[in-house]
Amino acid sequence: MTDHSVRPNARATSLGDARDLRNLLEAVADVLTLPFDTPGYEWQLADRAGWVLAVVQGALTENPEDIGWNADYLRGRFPAKQVAEAGEGQ
């Protein structure tokens, strides 16, 4: 069984793992970044946080090789255009 616990000194087992993790973290940051003047800011942020939590929990419980899939899923759920439009206050 694979250990998915948080270990401060643990390193990615390969460069691909580190890139996948970075991709997931970038997707999380993109989805959770909204200007304060976005209409329905609180609701949108809470909704997005719920999706982020589900995706991150999935990444932690699944095969580590599938982390890239989790990032792609999150980006697909909130496409860049949708994130940009929310940032414009539309």
MMTF fields as JSON, N, C-alpha, C and O atoms, coordinates in Angstrom:
{
  "mmtfVersion": "1.0.0",
  "mmtfProducer": "UNKNOWN",
  "numBonds": 359,
  "numAtoms": 360,
  "numGroups": 90,
  "numChains": 1,
  "numModels": 1,
  "chainsPerModel": [1],
  "groupsPerChain": [90],
  "chainIdList": ["A"],
  "bondAtomList": [4, 2, 8, 6, 12, 10, 16, 14, 20, 18, 24, 22, 28, 26, 32, 30, 36, 34, 40, 38, 44, 42, 48, 46, 52, 50, 56, 54, 60, 58, 64, 62, 68, 66, 72, 70, 76, 74, 80, 78, 84, 82, 88, 86, 92, 90, 96, 94, 100, 98, 104, 102, 108, 106, 112, 110, 116, 114, 120, 118, 124, 122, 128, 126, 132, 130, 136, 134, 140, 138, 144, 142, 148, 146, 152, 150, 156, 154, 160, 158, 164, 162, 168, 166, 172, 170, 176, 174, 180, 178, 184, 182, 188, 186, 192, 190, 196, 194, 200, 198, 204, 202, 208, 206, 212, 210, 216, 214, 220, 218, 224, 222, 228, 226, 232, 230, 236, 234, 240, 238, 244, 242, 248, 246, 252, 250, 256, 254, 260, 258, 264, 262, 268, 266, 272, 270, 276, 274, 280, 278, 284, 282, 288, 286, 292, 290, 296, 294, 300, 298, 304, 302, 308, 306, 312, 310, 316, 314, 320, 318, 324, 322, 328, 326, 332, 330, 336, 334, 340, 338, 344, 342, 348, 346, 352, 350, 356, 354],
  "bondOrderList": [1, 1, 1, 1, 1, 1, 1, 1, 1, 1, 1, 1, 1, 1, 1, 1, 1, 1, 1, 1, 1, 1, 1, 1, 1, 1, 1, 1, 1, 1, 1, 1, 1, 1, 1, 1, 1, 1, 1, 1, 1, 1, 1, 1, 1, 1, 1, 1, 1, 1, 1, 1, 1, 1, 1, 1, 1, 1, 1, 1, 1, 1, 1, 1, 1, 1, 1, 1, 1, 1, 1, 1, 1, 1, 1, 1, 1, 1, 1, 1, 1, 1, 1, 1, 1, 1, 1, 1, 1],
  "groupList": [{"groupName": "MET", "atomNameList": ["N", "CA", "C", "O"], "elementList": ["N", "C", "C", "O"], "formalChargeList": [0, 0, 0, 0], "bondAtomList": [1, 0, 2, 1, 3, 2], "bondOrderList": [1, 1, 2], "singleLetterCode": "M", "chemCompType": "L-PEPTIDE LINKING"}, {"groupName": "THR", "atomNameList": ["N", "CA", "C", "O"], "elementList": ["N", "C", "C", "O"], "formalChargeList": [0, 0, 0, 0], "bondAtomList": [1, 0, 2, 1, 3, 2], "bondOrderList": [1, 1, 2], "singleLetterCode": "T", "chemCompType": "L-PEPTIDE LINKING"}, {"groupName": "ASP", "atomNameList": ["N", "CA", "C", "O"], "elementList": ["N", "C", "C", "O"], "formalChargeList": [0, 0, 0, 0], "bondAtomList": [1, 0, 2, 1, 3, 2], "bondOrderList": [1, 1, 2], "singleLetterCode": "D", "chemCompType": "L-PEPTIDE LINKING"}, {"groupName": "HIS", "atomNameList": ["N", "CA", "C", "O"], "elementList": ["N", "C", "C", "O"], "formalChargeList": [0, 0, 0, 0], "bondAtomList": [1, 0, 2, 1, 3, 2], "bondOrderList": [1, 1, 2], "singleLetterCode": "H", "chemCompType": "L-PEPTIDE LINKING"}, {"groupName": "SER", "atomNameList": ["N", "CA", "C", "O"], "elementList": ["N", "C", "C", "O"], "formalChargeList": [0, 0, 0, 0], "bondAtomList": [1, 0, 2, 1, 3, 2], "bondOrderList": [1, 1, 2], "singleLetterCode": "S", "chemCompType": "L-PEPTIDE LINKING"}, {"groupName": "VAL", "atomNameList": ["N", "CA", "C", "O"], "elementList": ["N", "C", "C", "O"], "formalChargeList": [0, 0, 0, 0], "bondAtomList": [1, 0, 2, 1, 3, 2], "bondOrderList": [1, 1, 2], "singleLetterCode": "V", "chemCompType": "L-PEPTIDE LINKING"}, {"groupName": "ARG", "atomNameList": ["N", "CA", "C", "O"], "elementList": ["N", "C", "C", "O"], "formalChargeList": [0, 0, 0, 0], "bondAtomList": [1, 0, 2, 1, 3, 2], "bondOrderList": [1, 1, 2], "singleLetterCode": "R", "chemCompType": "L-PEPTIDE LINKING"}, {"groupName": "PRO", "atomNameList": ["N", "CA", "C", "O"], "elementList": ["N", "C", "C", "O"], "formalChargeList": [0, 0, 0, 0], "bondAtomList": [1, 0, 2, 1, 3, 2], "bondOrderList": [1, 1, 2], "singleLetterCode": "P", "chemCompType": "L-PEPTIDE LINKING"}, {"groupName": "ASN", "atomNameList": ["N", "CA", "C", "O"], "elementList": ["N", "C", "C", "O"], "formalChargeList": [0, 0, 0, 0], "bondAtomList": [1, 0, 2, 1, 3, 2], "bondOrderList": [1, 1, 2], "singleLetterCode": "N", "chemCompType": "L-PEPTIDE LINKING"}, {"groupName": "ALA", "atomNameList": ["N", "CA", "C", "O"], "elementList": ["N", "C", "C", "O"], "formalChargeList": [0, 0, 0, 0], "bondAtomList": [1, 0, 2, 1, 3, 2], "bondOrderList": [1, 1, 2], "singleLetterCode": "A", "chemCompType": "L-PEPTIDE LINKING"}, {"groupName": "LEU", "atomNameList": ["N", "CA", "C", "O"], "elementList": ["N", "C", "C", "O"], "formalChargeList": [0, 0, 0, 0], "bondAtomList": [1, 0, 2, 1, 3, 2], "bondOrderList": [1, 1, 2], "singleLetterCode": "L", "chemCompType": "L-PEPTIDE LINKING"}, {"groupName": "GLY", "atomNameList": ["N", "CA", "C", "O"], "elementList": ["N", "C", "C", "O"], "formalChargeList": [0, 0, 0, 0], "bondAtomList": [1, 0, 2, 1, 3, 2], "bondOrderList": [1, 1, 2], "singleLetterCode": "G", "chemCompType": "PEPTIDE LINKING"}, {"groupName": "GLU", "atomNameList": ["N", "CA", "C", "O"], "elementList": ["N", "C", "C", "O"], "formalChargeList": [0, 0, 0, 0], "bondAtomList": [1, 0, 2, 1, 3, 2], "bondOrderList": [1, 1, 2], "singleLetterCode": "E", "chemCompType": "L-PEPTIDE LINKING"}, {"groupName": "PHE", "atomNameList": ["N", "CA", "C", "O"], "elementList": ["N", "C", "C", "O"], "formalChargeList": [0, 0, 0, 0], "bondAtomList": [1, 0, 2, 1, 3, 2], "bondOrderList": [1, 1, 2], "singleLetterCode": "F", "chemCompType": "L-PEPTIDE LINKING"}, {"groupName": "TYR", "atomNameList": ["N", "CA", "C", "O"], "elementList": ["N", "C", "C", "O"], "formalChargeList": [0, 0, 0, 0], "bondAtomList": [1, 0, 2, 1, 3, 2], "bondOrderList": [1, 1, 2], "singleLetterCode": "Y", "chemCompType": "L-PEPTIDE LINKING"}, {"groupName": "TRP", "atomNameList": ["N", "CA", "C", "O"], "elementList": ["N", "C", "C", "O"], "formalChargeList": [0, 0, 0, 0], "bondAtomList": [1, 0, 2, 1, 3, 2], "bondOrderList": [1, 1, 2], "singleLetterCode": "W", "chemCompType": "L-PEPTIDE LINKING"}, {"groupName": "GLN", "atomNameList": ["N", "CA", "C", "O"], "elementList": ["N", "C", "C", "O"], "formalChargeList": [0, 0, 0, 0], "bondAtomList": [1, 0, 2, 1, 3, 2], "bondOrderList": [1, 1, 2], "singleLetterCode": "Q", "chemCompType": "L-PEPTIDE LINKING"}, {"groupName": "ILE", "atomNameList": ["N", "CA", "C", "O"], "elementList": ["N", "C", "C", "O"], "formalChargeList": [0, 0, 0, 0], "bondAtomList": [1, 0, 2, 1, 3, 2], "bondOrderList": [1, 1, 2], "singleLetterCode": "I", "chemCompType": "L-PEPTIDE LINKING"}, {"groupName": "LYS", "atomNameList": ["N", "CA", "C", "O"], "elementList": ["N", "C", "C", "O"], "formalChargeList": [0, 0, 0, 0], "bondAtomList": [1, 0, 2, 1, 3, 2], "bondOrderList": [1, 1, 2], "singleLetterCode": "K", "chemCompType": "L-PEPTIDE LINKING"}],
  "groupTypeList": [0, 1, 2, 3, 4, 5, 6, 7, 8, 9, 6, 9, 1, 4, 10, 11, 2, 9, 6, 2, 10, 6, 8, 10, 10, 12, 9, 5, 9, 2, 5, 10, 1, 10, 7, 13, 2, 1, 7, 11, 14, 12, 15, 16, 10, 9, 2, 6, 9, 11, 15, 5, 10, 9, 5, 5, 16, 11, 9, 10, 1, 12, 8, 7, 12, 2, 17, 11, 15, 8, 9, 2, 14, 10, 6, 11, 6, 13, 7, 9, 18, 16, 5, 9, 12, 9, 11, 12, 11, 16],
  "groupIdList": [1, 2, 3, 4, 5, 6, 7, 8, 9, 10, 11, 12, 13, 14, 15, 16, 17, 18, 19, 20, 21, 22, 23, 24, 25, 26, 27, 28, 29, 30, 31, 32, 33, 34, 35, 36, 37, 38, 39, 40, 41, 42, 43, 44, 45, 46, 47, 48, 49, 50, 51, 52, 53, 54, 55, 56, 57, 58, 59, 60, 61, 62, 63, 64, 65, 66, 67, 68, 69, 70, 71, 72, 73, 74, 75, 76, 77, 78, 79, 80, 81, 82, 83, 84, 85, 86, 87, 88, 89, 90],
  "secStructList": [7, 7, 7, 7, 7, 7, 7, 6, 6, 7, 7, 7, 1, 1, 2, 2, 2, 2, 2, 2, 2, 2, 2, 2, 2, 2, 2, 2, 2, 2, 2, 2, 7, 7, 7, 6, 6, 1, 6, 6, 2, 2, 2, 2, 2, 2, 2, 2, 2, 2, 2, 2, 2, 2, 2, 2, 2, 2, 2, 2, 2, 1, 7, 4, 4, 4, 2, 2, 2, 2, 2, 2, 2, 2, 2, 2, 2, 1, 7, 2, 2, 2, 2, 2, 2, 2, 2, 6, 6, 7],
  "xCoordList": [0.844, 0.0, 0.889, 1.899, 0.513, 1.292, 0.991, -0.165, 2.041, 1.887, 1.69, 2.585, 0.515, 0.215, 0.214, -0.336, 0.817, 0.817, 1.711, 2.598, 1.454, 2.268, 3.575, 3.59, 4.638, 5.963, 6.835, 7.15, 7.236, 7.986, 9.266, 9.671, 9.902, 11.177, 11.03, 12.023, 9.797, 9.587, 9.841, 9.521, 10.407, 10.669, 9.856, 9.527, 9.539, 8.855, 9.745, 10.97, 9.13, 9.919, 10.482, 11.396, 9.949, 10.478, 10.148, 9.31, 10.818, 10.568, 9.127, 8.52, 8.577, 7.183, 6.23, 5.251, 6.509, 5.672, 5.675, 4.623, 6.856, 6.972, 6.235, 5.579, 6.326, 5.613, 4.109, 3.369, 3.653, 2.225, 1.713, 0.638, 2.478, 2.079, 2.049, 1.119, 3.049, 3.071, 1.872, 1.247, 1.55, 0.402, -0.884, -1.738, -1.027, -2.215, -2.271, -3.334, -1.144, -1.129, -1.437, -2.124, -0.942, -1.254, -2.745, -3.352, -3.328, -4.764, -5.57, -6.544, -5.173, -5.86, -5.765, -6.767, -4.574, -4.399, -5.24, -5.86, -5.268, -6.067, -7.547, -8.227, -8.041, -9.474, -9.877, -10.995, -8.994, -9.34, -9.009, -9.24, -8.47, -8.13, -9.269, -9.51, -9.96, -11.057, -10.909, -10.575, -11.149, -11.145, -12.313, -13.369, -12.109, -13.143, -14.428, -15.501, -14.338, -15.534, -16.284, -17.194, -15.912, -16.623, -18.041, -18.224, -19.063, -20.437, -20.568, -20.12, -21.18, -21.346, -20.023, -19.853, -19.084, -17.731, -17.739, -17.103, -18.458, -18.442, -18.984, -18.411, -20.093, -20.699, -19.759, -19.532, -19.213, -18.31, -17.078, -16.652, -16.515, -15.316, -15.626, -14.845, -16.752, -17.144, -17.377, -16.965, -18.031, -18.279, -16.96, -16.767, -16.074, -14.776, -13.945, -13.259, -14.002, -13.251, -13.741, -12.945, -15.043, -15.582, -15.045, -14.692, -14.986, -14.431, -12.949, -12.475, -12.218, -10.783, -10.569, -9.709, -11.338, -11.202, -11.444, -10.692, -12.488, -12.786, -11.654, -11.28, -11.115, -10.042, -8.766, -8.092, -8.429, -7.212, -7.361, -6.423, -8.528, -8.742, -8.622, -8.059, -9.144, -9.004, -7.544, -7.122, -6.78, -5.358, -4.611, -3.66, -5.037, -4.361, -4.729, -3.927, -5.926, -6.359, -6.131, -6.209, -5.854, -5.656, -4.179, -3.323, -3.909, -2.54, -1.833, -2.367, -0.666, 0.047, 0.302, 0.449, 0.355, 0.57, -0.616, -0.499, -1.764, -2.958, -3.139, -4.178, -2.162, -2.279, -2.47, -3.218, -1.815, -1.984, -3.427, -3.941, -4.079, -5.482, -6.336, -7.237, -6.062, -6.816, -6.666, -7.646, -5.485, -5.266, -6.041, -6.673, -5.998, -6.733, -8.232, -8.936, -8.723, -10.145, -10.555, -11.581, -9.752, -10.069, -10.035, -10.91, -9.039, -8.97, -10.152, -10.652, -10.59, -11.743, -13.036, -13.944, -13.116, -14.311, -14.41, -15.51, -13.282, -13.216, -12.219, -11.071, -12.668, -11.76, -11.165, -11.752, -10.003, -9.312, -10.227, -10.175, -11.06, -11.966, -12.942, -13.202, -13.472, -14.414, -13.706, -14.274, -12.497, -11.73, -11.447, -11.566, -11.069, -10.795, -12.041, -11.978, -13.194, -14.434, -14.818, -15.278, -14.64, -14.943, -14.019, -14.416, -12.803, -11.838, -12.182, -11.763, -12.945, -13.363, -14.63, -15.078, -15.219, -16.418, -17.695, -18.713, -17.656, -18.842, -19.643, -20.679],
  "yCoordList": [-1.176, 0.0, 1.238, 1.287, 2.219, 3.443, 4.368, 4.546, 4.957, 5.906, 7.302, 7.832, 7.905, 9.245, 10.268, 11.358, 9.932, 10.855, 12.06, 12.003, 13.129, 14.329, 14.122, 13.909, 14.188, 14.019, 15.176, 15.253, 16.077, 17.266, 16.957, 17.74, 15.855, 15.542, 14.641, 14.269, 14.293, 13.402, 14.16, 15.342, 13.472, 14.062, 13.3, 12.127, 13.989, 13.314, 12.184, 12.304, 11.091, 9.948, 10.148, 9.432, 11.108, 11.392, 12.827, 13.474, 13.306, 14.662, 14.799, 15.858, 13.751, 13.776, 13.985, 14.719, 13.339, 13.516, 14.966, 15.524, 15.582, 16.974, 17.896, 18.839, 17.65, 18.478, 18.315, 19.295, 17.095, 16.858, 17.563, 18.161, 17.49, 18.15, 19.663, 20.331, 20.192, 21.635, 22.029, 23.061, 21.224, 21.493, 21.511, 22.373, 20.57, 20.535, 21.771, 22.371, 22.155, 23.335, 24.606, 25.493, 24.707, 25.861, 25.903, 26.974, 24.75, 24.691, 25.125, 25.865, 24.671, 25.063, 26.578, 27.232, 27.131, 28.581, 29.352, 30.356, 28.899, 29.58, 29.567, 30.587, 28.419, 28.277, 29.09, 29.603, 29.217, 29.925, 31.42, 32.124, 31.899, 33.316, 34.072, 33.936, 34.864, 35.702, 37.089, 37.209, 38.137, 39.483, 39.634, 39.027, 40.44, 40.626, 41.221, 41.009, 41.966, 42.608, 41.714, 42.182, 40.453, 39.506, 39.32, 39.051, 39.464, 39.228, 37.817, 36.839, 37.725, 36.436, 35.858, 34.639, 36.728, 36.307, 35.166, 34.134, 35.356, 34.351, 33.014, 31.96, 33.069, 31.834, 31.142, 29.935, 31.919, 31.329, 30.718, 29.62, 31.433, 30.918, 29.642, 28.691, 29.614, 28.412, 27.239, 26.116, 27.491, 26.445, 25.9, 24.688, 26.8, 26.387, 25.65, 24.681, 26.101, 25.431, 23.995, 23.09, 23.792, 22.435, 21.536, 20.383, 22.068, 21.283, 21.006, 19.897, 22.021, 21.842, 20.766, 19.901, 20.812, 19.806, 18.403, 17.476, 18.252, 16.934, 16.441, 15.27, 17.327, 16.938, 16.608, 15.628, 17.41, 17.148, 15.849, 15.054, 15.63, 14.371, 13.193, 12.159, 13.338, 12.291, 12.035, 10.887, 13.108, 12.966, 12.255, 11.517, 12.473, 11.842, 10.372, 9.589, 9.992, 8.612, 7.723, 6.499, 8.316, 7.539, 7.284, 7.709, 6.599, 6.331, 7.661, 8.486, 7.896, 9.16, 9.475, 10.643, 8.47, 8.708, 9.401, 9.899, 9.442, 10.068, 11.517, 12.109, 12.105, 13.493, 14.431, 15.403, 14.155, 14.982, 14.979, 16.005, 13.831, 13.739, 14.637, 15.318, 14.643, 15.473, 16.952, 17.694, 17.394, 18.785, 19.106, 20.158, 18.209, 18.428, 18.488, 19.29, 17.64, 17.637, 18.979, 19.546, 19.481, 20.748, 21.893, 22.758, 21.898, 22.936, 22.829, 23.843, 21.616, 21.427, 21.887, 22.371, 21.733, 22.16, 23.677, 24.228, 24.348, 25.8, 26.24, 26.563, 26.252, 26.617, 28.009, 28.85, 28.246, 29.527, 30.695, 31.75, 30.512, 31.582, 31.922, 33.097, 30.919, 31.136, 31.817, 32.712, 31.415, 32.025, 33.485, 34.362, 33.754, 35.123, 35.982, 37.131, 35.435, 36.205, 36.543, 37.653, 35.616, 35.897, 37.006, 37.843, 36.993, 38.021, 39.387, 40.399, 39.438, 40.714, 41.236, 42.339, 40.446, 40.881, 40.66, 41.294, 39.766, 39.503, 38.367, 38.002],
  "zCoordList": [0.0, 0.0, 0.0, 0.702, -0.778, -0.889, 0.275, 0.657, 0.837, 1.939, 1.362, 0.704, 1.605, 1.108, 2.237, 2.083, 3.354, 4.488, 4.184, 3.332, 4.894, 4.724, 5.477, 6.689, 4.747, 5.328, 4.864, 3.676, 5.753, 5.351, 4.593, 3.734, 4.883, 4.24, 3.02, 2.395, 2.681, 1.54, 0.244, 0.121, -0.691, -2.011, -3.048, -2.866, -4.137, -5.23, -5.721, -5.718, -6.141, -6.576, -7.972, -8.38, -8.703, -10.03, -10.4, -9.772, -11.422, -11.899, -12.379, -12.215, -12.965, -13.411, -12.252, -12.378, -11.11, -9.926, -9.476, -9.161, -9.445, -9.006, -9.966, -9.524, -11.25, -12.232, -12.098, -12.182, -11.891, -11.706, -10.454, -10.469, -9.384, -8.145, -8.338, -7.887, -8.995, -9.273, -10.129, -9.882, -11.124, -11.981, -11.159, -11.363, -10.239, -9.384, -8.49, -8.334, -7.906, -7.047, -7.834, -7.326, -9.059, -9.902, -10.235, -10.239, -10.513, -10.805, -9.587, -9.719, -8.407, -7.172, -6.987, -6.697, -7.151, -6.986, -8.002, -7.652, -9.241, -10.274, -9.933, -10.049, -9.515, -9.228, -8.005, -7.951, -7.027, -5.795, -5.82, -4.838, -6.936, -7.037, -7.703, -8.902, -6.909, -7.39, -6.783, -5.604, -7.561, -6.97, -5.989, -6.166, -4.97, -3.955, -4.516, -3.951, -5.621, -6.171, -7.167, -7.85, -7.251, -8.112, -7.576, -6.388, -8.459, -7.98, -7.385, -7.985, -6.215, -5.56, -5.092, -5.053, -4.735, -4.36, -3.34, -3.552, -2.24, -1.168, -1.653, -1.374, -2.382, -2.884, -3.868, -3.779, -4.81, -5.809, -5.153, -5.511, -4.197, -3.535, -2.755, -2.79, -2.054, -1.306, -2.255, -1.965, -3.377, -4.365, -4.915, -5.013, -5.265, -5.81, -4.766, -5.091, -3.516, -2.454, -2.275, -2.024, -2.403, -2.31, -3.409, -3.164, -4.62, -5.738, -5.53, -5.78, -5.07, -4.811, -3.757, -3.92, -2.686, -1.631, -2.17, -1.869, -2.962, -3.526, -4.426, -4.371, -5.247, -6.17, -5.405, -5.723, -4.406, -3.631, -2.839, -2.773, -2.24, -1.528, -2.481, -2.121, -3.692, -4.694, -5.031, -5.168, -5.162, -5.484, -4.363, -4.619, -3.131, -1.988, -1.825, -1.316, -2.249, -2.038, -3.25, -3.146, -4.376, -5.601, -5.832, -5.055, -6.892, -7.3, -7.565, -8.307, -6.993, -7.207, -8.677, -9.038, -9.518, -10.939, -11.589, -12.709, -10.902, -11.454, -11.02, -11.309, -10.337, -9.883, -11.076, -10.982, -12.173, -13.371, -13.847, -14.291, -13.755, -14.151, -13.254, -13.743, -11.954, -11.021, -11.352, -11.279, -11.708, -12.096, -13.362, -13.455, -14.336, -15.585, -15.335, -15.949, -14.435, -14.11, -13.505, -13.879, -12.573, -11.928, -12.938, -12.926, -13.799, -14.833, -15.803, -16.289, -16.078, -16.952, -16.299, -16.974, -14.984, -14.24, -14.21, -14.259, -14.13, -14.126, -15.194, -14.887, -16.455, -17.545, -17.348, -16.667, -17.942, -17.815, -18.188, -17.555, -19.208, -19.619, -18.488, -18.225, -17.832, -16.732, -15.567, -14.942, -15.27, -14.188, -14.541, -13.686, -15.807, -16.232, -16.166, -15.728, -16.604, -16.564, -15.14, -14.875, -14.225, -12.822, -12.314, -11.503, -12.8, -12.409, -12.95, -12.387, -14.044, -14.619, -13.966, -14.276, -13.056, -12.372, -13.163, -12.884, -14.152, -14.973, -14.404, -14.96]
}
